[in-house]
């Protein structure tokens, strides 16, 4: 009965349509407080942050006062929120009405203190910077202000101390993708086109993404594919398997990018650094495949391949081997001397054939001069078949010597290709390591910032 009697006493002649002050020049001070309960979603494409907060308001209503002694020492009562005056405080960044539960009551103290406590699902516009994804930190503001009343009618203040608000994570559910770092608060006045000033209270919600999932699902597979591309350089340069291996890696990386394209955040403003990282890795794979194709083309054996030019031998087989610390460079320089010797032997092939021809004709000349030749050992048709056999043997010898020369030329180009392959591999390895160290350093700094 006391609650009903007090409620009837307070609301019998109450006017909720006007600001509850006895003197219109009195300013109504509204103290507000905020606690972040959960980060529901971060929509990078639409630049929308959805949070669930616990919001509290406190103000003094001069028409909701009573003497506790007249009402059995009752100092606090709950009244319907629709029956009393409530300040028109909204969030400027609202973009949609969230699914917030309706709280129908407020607490009223005997001195007129009104406490309005309610949970709100807030969908607000936020300028999201995704360049540092997945090590990004977002700072989104929630600006509370009276939409109609200027600062002379309604002034805002902070319910608790800023330090208590900043590090209050007592109700935050921190099992999701985002981690709450702190909540900053600040008060300021603003005016529109030299009109009356309005009071506003800003809360800056600073959150950080947990990067473990994206590191495992995005960065590690890309790193493994790049490591396999580097290992592929240890295949022999004259082997066709290296080309097919690198083509397979490039195809696999393309499929990987198609799979992760839905995971990366997309905005019309900028591209995250991890997207640039994937594009550069794809470009490095293409460069590696191009280098492999050039090396295989260089060392491919051809019958009409010329000798290695002298300037190439001096540059690659002598100076580059010292620079690259290839210890068997003496072995690499032997082939040119061997090829010169073989070329001399090939040039002397005709003289050897001529000598064999003279040896074959010697018995005929001896018989024509009346020498002592035995009819039983030399047949009348013997010298002609022997001459043909020796001619064929000389031709086979010349063919083998020429083939050995071609093999030696191909061996020279193979050595040039080997040195060039080592040079390009080390340059490629330095580029990949420098690129990886730079990105790792940047992400480490962002992660610990």
Residue, then its C-alpha position, 0 to 999 in steps of 0.5 A: x500500500x505504501x508503494x501505491x500511495x507514493x506512486x499516486x502521490x508523485x504522478x497525480x499532478x505530474x506533467x511529463x511534457x515539460x522539463x522538470x524544473x521549478x525555475x526555467x533558468x535552471x539547467x538540468x544536469x544529466x550524468x551518463x555512464x557506459x560499459x561495453x558488454x560485447x563487440x557483436x560485429x565489425x562490418x568493414x565494407x559498410x563501415x558499421x560497428x555493432x556493440x552491446x552496451x550497458x547505458x546509465x543516466x542520472x538526473x534530478x527531477x524537482x517534481x519527484x521528491x517526498x518526505x520518507x517519514x510520511x511513507x514508512x521511510x521509503x527512499x526509493x521507488x520504481x516508476x514507469x518510464x513512460x510516465x515521467x520526463x526523460x531527456x532526449x539524449x541520442x547517439x549521433x553515430x546511430x545508423x540503425x535501430x538495434x534489437x535492444x530489450x525494453x526496460x519499462x521502469x526507472x528508479x527514483x530517489x526521495x531527493x528526486x534523483x532518477x536513474x535510468x539503466x538500460x542495455x542498448x544494442x548500438x549500430x553506429x557508423x565508424x571510420x574503420x582503418x583496415x590497412x593493418x589487418x589482421x593486426x589492426x586497432x579500431x577507435x570508434x566513437x559514441x557521441x551522446x548529446x541532446x538532440x533538441x535542448x541546448x546547453x542552457x537547458x540540458x548539460x551533460x557530465x560523466x557519472x564516474x571518474x574517467x580513469x574508472x571508465x577507461x579500464x572497466x572491463x568487468x562486464x565485457x565478454x572477451x571470447x570473440x574476435x575483438x578485444x576491448x583495450x579501453x574506453x576514453x571519455x571527453x566532454x565538449x561543446x559544439x554549435x551549428x552556424x553560430x547558434x546555441x551551443x550543445x553539450x555532448x559526451x564522447x566515448x571512444x571505444x578502442x578495440x583490437x582484433x585477435x590475429x591468431x585465426x588469420x595468421x594460421x589460415x592466411x599467413x602460414x599457408x602463404x609462407x609455406x608456399x613461398x618456402x617451397x618455391x625457394x626449395x624448388x631452386x635446388x632442382x637441377x637447372x637442366x631438369x624439366x621438373x623444375x618448370x612443372x614444379x613452379x607452375x604447380x606452385x603458381x596454380x596452387x597459390x592462385x587457388x589459395x587467393x581465390x579461397x581467402x578472397x572472402x576472408x579479407x576485408x574489403x572497402x572502397x577506401x583502401x586495401x589492407x597490407x596483407x592483400x598487397x602482401x599476397x599480390x607481391x608473393x604472386x609476383x615473386x612466384x611469377x618472377x621465379x617461374x620466368x627465371x626458371x624458364x630462361x635458365x632451362x632455355x639457356x642450358x638446353x642442348x642444341x646441335x648448332x649451339x655456338x661456344x660461350x662468348x669470352x666475355x660471358x666466360x670472364x664475367x660468369x665463370x671467373x668473376x661471378x664464381x669468386x663473388x658467389x663463393x663457388x669453389x669448383x670454378x677451376x672445374x668450370x674453366x676446363x671445358x673450353x680447353x678440352x673443346x679446343x683440343x677436340x676441335x684440333x682433333x676434328x681438324x686433323x681427322x682428314x689427315x688421318x683418313x688420308x694416311x689410312x688411304x695411303x696405307x691401303x694403296x701401298x700394297x697395290x704400288x708394291x705389286x705394280x713395281x714387281x715386288x714379292x707379293x704372295x698370291x695366297x695372302x692378297x686376293x685380287x679384290x682385297x684392297x677395295x673392301x679394305x679401303x671402304x672399311x677404313x673410310x667408314x671407320x674414319x667417318x665414324x671417328x669424325x662423327x664421334x669427335x664432332x658429337x663430343x665437341x657438341x657435348x662440350x659446348x652444351x656442358x659450357x652453357x650448362x655451367x654458365x646456366x648453373x652460375x647464373x641460376x645461383x646468382x639469380x637464386x641468391x638475389x631472389x632469396x635476398x628479396x624474399x627475406x627482406x620483404x618478409x622481415x619488413x612485413x614482420x617488423x611492421x606487424x610486430x610493431x602494430x601488434x605491440x603498439 
